Structure formats: C-alpha cells, structure tokens
Amino acid sequence: MALFRKLIQLSSTARQSSSSLSSSLKPKLSMTPSLVLAGSFWGFSTTSRQAGLGPTKSDEKPRVVVLGSGWAGCRFMKGIDTNLYDVVCVSPRNHMVFTPLLASTCVGTLEFRSVAEPIGRIQPAISSEPGSYFFLANCTALDPHNHVVHCQTVTDGADSLDPWDFKISYDKLVIAAGSQPLTFGIKGVTEHAVFLREVYHAQEIRRKLLLNLMLSDVPGVTEEEKRRLLHCVVVGGGPTGVEFSGELSDFIIKDVHQRYAHVKNYIHVTLIEANEILSSFDDRLRKYATKQLVKSGVRLVHGIVKDVQPEKIILNDGTNVPYGLLVWSTGVGPSGFVNNLELPKAPGGRIGVDEWLRVPTVQDVFSIGDCSGFLESTGRPTLPALAQVAERQGKYLASQLNKIGKAGGGHANAAKDNELGEPFVYKHLGSMATIGSFKALVDLRQSKEGKGLSMAGFVSWFIWRSAYLTRVLSWRNRFYVAINWATTFVFGRDISRI
Ligand SMILES: Cc1cc2nc3c(=O)[nH]c(=O)nc-3n(C[C@H](O)[C@H](O)[C@H](O)COP(=O)(O)OP(=O)(O)OC[C@H]3O[C@@H](n4cnc5c(N)ncnc54)[C@H](O)[C@@H]3O)c2cc1C
C-alpha cells in the first residue's frame, strides 16, 4: 500500500512538473473575444475575428488538422508521430466518448467520467507542444484549394461571449466528424426525444428519469400521470436501443423496486421497432434477446412512429403512446456539415474516399470513421458505422501519414503516390450487445451468412464486459470502470439527482 501511494505521489509530481513546463513553453491564449490566439510565434494574424493559424514554413514541422474527437480522430491522434507533425484538433467537445458503455451511465451503473477520455491524455503533445492545439470549435467550411479550414468557436455557457470565426491552414487534413442521428423527418423528434450519443445526453436521461421517479411519488399526482411519467419509451431496436432497454430494466428490477417501492408497479419500458430487433445478429440470438427482454419486463412493440408530441407519440396505426422519457436511437446518417462539403460523396452521402482513405479530388485531405465511405468506383462496400471501423481507420491513417512524414512528404502538396503503401482493409471482428440481467450476445461471425461462433447468456456477458474493459483507452478510465462496476454490484446504482 505504501509503495502504491509512493508511486501515485511520484507520478503526480511528474505530471505537475511537466504541466508547469508545458505552460511555460506554450504561448498564452488570449481571452479577448476579438483575438483567437496571441503572439507572433507562428506568424499569426492576431487582430481580428478572422485570425488563425497561417501556413507552416518549410523549416517548420508540418501541421495535421483533425476535425472531430471521436473514435476515429482520437485513434488517429494517438498514433500520429508528433516528432514529425504538429497536431491541431478542432472539435465541439474536449474528450472522446467511449460509446459502448454510454448506456450504462444513464442509470448510474457507471459514472459519466468513466466513459469520457480527455484529449490531452490521448495525445499529450496537444497540451505541451508549442505548435499543437485543441480548439473547442466546429469546422464550418473547407477551402481545399488553399489548404484552409474555417471554424467557429463553441461558447455554450459563456454568457458574455459570442461565437467567433477563425481559420487554420493545414498541411494534412483528417475529417473525422462522425454522423448524426436519423429522425426520418418525423415531426417533434428533435424537440421532445433525447438521443444517446454524448455524455450530456446520458446526463439528461438520468436527470429526467430520476426527476420523474421522484415527482410520481409526490401527493397530488393522478394515477394516469404517474403511469405516463414512469413510462420510458425507446425507439429503435438496434444494439444501442436494446442495450439501453436492458440497462433500464435492470435498474427497475434491482434499484427501483428497492428504493422507490411506492411506485414500482407504475414504471415500464417499451421498445418500439419498425422491423425486427437486432437485425444484424443471427436468428437464434435475436430470439434469445427477445425472450430475455420480455422476461425482464420490456414491452416490445412493432410499429412505426408518425408523430412525436410533448407527452405522447403517435404510431402509424393511430395508437397513442404516452411517455415520461423518450429515447431515440434509430441509426445514423451524414451530418449537415458533411452534406454541405463540396467533396465527392460515397453511397449514402458520406465523404467519398479511395482505398487509402484519401479524398481523391483534392490534395492532402483524408476522411475516416462514420462520416466517410468508399467511393463507388473502388468497388468496395460501405462499412458499418461502428467504433471498430473508425478506430482501425484512425490507426491505419496515422501509420500512413507517419510514413509520408518520414519520407519528407509532410508539408502541403509534398506527398507522392509511391509513399502510400498497402490500402486499408477492414476485417469484421464480430458484434456484441448486452441485454441486461447479466446476459449478452456475442456474434463472432464475419457476416450474417458467415460461419463462426455465436453465443448468448452469462458467459457472453462476461466476455462483453472483459472485452470492453480492455478496450477502454486509458488505465485511469479502466480503473474507474472496474471500480464503478464493483460498487454498483455491492451497493446498487447511484440514484442521487445532483
Ligand atoms: C450509445 C452508442 C453505443 C455504441 N456502441 C458501439 C459498440 O458497442 N460497438 C461499436 O463498434 N460501435 C458502437 N457505436 C458506434 C460508434 O460509437 C461509432 O461508430 C463511432 O463513434 C464513430 O466514430 P467517429 O470518430 O467516426 O465519430 P464520433 O465518435 O461520433 O466522433 C465525431 C466527432 O466529430 C465531432 N464533430 C462533429 N461535427 C464537427 C465539426 N463540424 N467540426 C469539428 N468536429 C465535429 C464530434 O463532436 C465528435 O467529437 C455506438 C454508438 C453509440 C452512440
């Protein structure tokens, strides 16, 4: 124990001294809204809202700009050699979300911080190297012919600050801006439903769930209102919708029954799906999941949502479904940002890339993760919107750009085709989904028709947990996750509404 404490002290001292070193090395950022960055260190313009990072000189490190801090962008940043490149990440969030475990945070199985990985930990150079940065901003436009991206700051919560624009010149650009939830143009979804994609979504779900639980216990609430408040509706029976429904039913069985005993008979979960749940899994696993969900109290409704109103949804057959919490999880498609980019598109509207993940019509632009897809001319299929695709593309592209950088092709327009090496090849490792009650599905087949191991039950649940624990990026978060799981197992979920 003493040795352990000593080790922690040593590592925190080292961190403190490295952060004080980095703060002394790094030029100060101006807090004045009209200035984006201060100093002539890189030859910036510093006098207007259109300030930014100018082009790099030939004797400076080339600059790789990464749009997005998700699975693809972060895996890329982790692998890029910062001796060869300066890295500038532009994203509206300063962390990566470990999405496979996000559903668990909605009901307090895990804490929010356990699934959020700060970017500075993924790529420390971003906090310490003079030419590397993280900018809390959205990219708004791209000028590939001048190697420039236009960005706008995200100033949510800073009441006195309006967003302002700035520009960044890049030598290499990696577009990893992800996707957005599909709503199929159904009225009211954006206004009344909660999506489950970001940590703040999970926080909103948890707050709403606990608020409804407490309100329904207060005198004066009618029976009908109680039933509505405690009706959790999930739309979309893909892995995310099913996992979230499983987490909710676990929460109800184990925690609500014990701690909200007065209202335990009013709380229900309904999962609405237009086709069949978990359509990418094999028939046997699907049947198992259906049986298990029903057994744990989830009502499965086959239907299509026509309209979403503040307290009820209306299905195609006219059925009204009152709800207190509505979670929307019906798949993803290209974001408005991707739609507006004047770049070639792959089937489905994603940014079109060749076999080396380059956008072929422009120099030095690459795209990875959910926002990109192979161009039809490559003859390759569109890859699924999965973390395992995004992560492997990020890893592959980092090694490609490292090769190019080592060969002297890091600066804008300097790379040659013969430095590319092997094209990107994706091999599916299988799918997993937890369904609550210590049960999960594991499908290790390469495709739905392929041969291979597929299993369900407690052993699968154990494999699911072990696999994701090892995939969590940092030791810090791995430790948090393990401790959260143990605490939940022994003491139950955290149901405080802070
Ligand atoms: C709840 C949930 C559970 C999931 N579970 C699994 C699973 O178990 N297994 C699996 O393989 N996959 C899973 N997925 C899918 C997986 O998370 C995605 O495929 C993966 O996140 C895609 O990575 P990405 O980097 O392309 O996009 P994202 O991870 O979505 O990251 C996109 C980034 O781009 C940023 N961005 C957006 N617009 C801009 C802009 N204009 N400028 C700059 N930055 C921008 C975003 O803020 C974000 O940081 C799950 C997804 C969800 C939501």
PDBQT file of the ligand as one rigid body, heavy atoms in Angstrom, charges set to zero:
ROOT
HETATM    1  C1  LIG A 501     -24.611   4.699 -27.476  1.00  0.00    +0.000 C 
HETATM    2  C2  LIG A 501     -23.738   4.127 -28.552  1.00  0.00    +0.000 A 
HETATM    3  C3  LIG A 501     -23.212   2.857 -28.406  1.00  0.00    +0.000 A 
HETATM    4  C4  LIG A 501     -22.372   2.327 -29.387  1.00  0.00    +0.000 A 
HETATM    5  N1  LIG A 501     -21.855   1.077 -29.209  1.00  0.00    +0.000 NA
HETATM    6  C5  LIG A 501     -20.986   0.578 -30.120  1.00  0.00    +0.000 A 
HETATM    7  C6  LIG A 501     -20.394  -0.699 -29.915  1.00  0.00    +0.000 A 
HETATM    8  O1  LIG A 501     -20.674  -1.373 -28.921  1.00  0.00    +0.000 OA
HETATM    9  N2  LIG A 501     -19.511  -1.129 -30.841  1.00  0.00    +0.000 N 
HETATM   10  C7  LIG A 501     -19.178  -0.395 -31.958  1.00  0.00    +0.000 A 
HETATM   11  O2  LIG A 501     -18.353  -0.836 -32.766  1.00  0.00    +0.000 OA
HETATM   12  N3  LIG A 501     -19.753   0.799 -32.185  1.00  0.00    +0.000 NA
HETATM   13  C8  LIG A 501     -20.626   1.317 -31.302  1.00  0.00    +0.000 A 
HETATM   14  N4  LIG A 501     -21.210   2.536 -31.514  1.00  0.00    +0.000 N 
HETATM   15  C9  LIG A 501     -20.894   3.276 -32.746  1.00  0.00    +0.000 C 
HETATM   16  C10 LIG A 501     -19.614   4.082 -32.586  1.00  0.00    +0.000 C 
HETATM   17  O3  LIG A 501     -19.664   4.866 -31.421  1.00  0.00    +0.000 OA
HETATM   18  C11 LIG A 501     -19.399   4.989 -33.785  1.00  0.00    +0.000 C 
HETATM   19  O4  LIG A 501     -19.333   4.215 -34.941  1.00  0.00    +0.000 OA
HETATM   20  C12 LIG A 501     -18.111   5.775 -33.605  1.00  0.00    +0.000 C 
HETATM   21  O5  LIG A 501     -18.269   6.695 -32.565  1.00  0.00    +0.000 OA
HETATM   22  C13 LIG A 501     -17.729   6.501 -34.875  1.00  0.00    +0.000 C 
HETATM   23  O6  LIG A 501     -16.560   7.211 -34.622  1.00  0.00    +0.000 OA
HETATM   24  P1  LIG A 501     -16.280   8.593 -35.362  1.00  0.00    +0.000 P 
HETATM   25  O7  LIG A 501     -14.974   9.078 -34.851  1.00  0.00    +0.000 OA
HETATM   26  O8  LIG A 501     -16.451   8.438 -36.818  1.00  0.00    +0.000 OA
HETATM   27  O9  LIG A 501     -17.473   9.546 -34.892  1.00  0.00    +0.000 OA
HETATM   28  P2  LIG A 501     -17.806  10.067 -33.445  1.00  0.00    +0.000 P 
HETATM   29  O10 LIG A 501     -17.275   9.153 -32.419  1.00  0.00    +0.000 OA
HETATM   30  O11 LIG A 501     -19.256  10.366 -33.468  1.00  0.00    +0.000 OA
HETATM   31  O12 LIG A 501     -16.997  11.430 -33.352  1.00  0.00    +0.000 OA
HETATM   32  C14 LIG A 501     -17.264  12.519 -34.186  1.00  0.00    +0.000 C 
HETATM   33  C15 LIG A 501     -16.549  13.738 -33.623  1.00  0.00    +0.000 C 
HETATM   34  O13 LIG A 501     -16.659  14.810 -34.544  1.00  0.00    +0.000 OA
HETATM   35  C16 LIG A 501     -17.051  15.987 -33.845  1.00  0.00    +0.000 C 
HETATM   36  N5  LIG A 501     -17.675  16.885 -34.825  1.00  0.00    +0.000 N 
HETATM   37  C17 LIG A 501     -18.905  16.828 -35.360  1.00  0.00    +0.000 A 
HETATM   38  N6  LIG A 501     -19.082  17.847 -36.235  1.00  0.00    +0.000 NA
HETATM   39  C18 LIG A 501     -17.919  18.536 -36.255  1.00  0.00    +0.000 A 
HETATM   40  C19 LIG A 501     -17.473  19.697 -36.956  1.00  0.00    +0.000 A 
HETATM   41  N7  LIG A 501     -18.268  20.358 -37.817  1.00  0.00    +0.000 N 
HETATM   42  N8  LIG A 501     -16.222  20.150 -36.725  1.00  0.00    +0.000 NA
HETATM   43  C20 LIG A 501     -15.399  19.517 -35.850  1.00  0.00    +0.000 A 
HETATM   44  N9  LIG A 501     -15.775  18.412 -35.162  1.00  0.00    +0.000 NA
HETATM   45  C21 LIG A 501     -17.009  17.937 -35.366  1.00  0.00    +0.000 A 
HETATM   46  C22 LIG A 501     -17.970  15.435 -32.760  1.00  0.00    +0.000 C 
HETATM   47  O14 LIG A 501     -18.155  16.356 -31.714  1.00  0.00    +0.000 OA
HETATM   48  C23 LIG A 501     -17.169  14.231 -32.315  1.00  0.00    +0.000 C 
HETATM   49  O15 LIG A 501     -16.138  14.630 -31.453  1.00  0.00    +0.000 OA
HETATM   50  C24 LIG A 501     -22.067   3.081 -30.557  1.00  0.00    +0.000 A 
HETATM   51  C25 LIG A 501     -22.606   4.355 -30.710  1.00  0.00    +0.000 A 
HETATM   52  C26 LIG A 501     -23.426   4.886 -29.720  1.00  0.00    +0.000 A 
HETATM   53  C27 LIG A 501     -23.988   6.277 -29.898  1.00  0.00    +0.000 C 
ENDROOT
TORSDOF 0
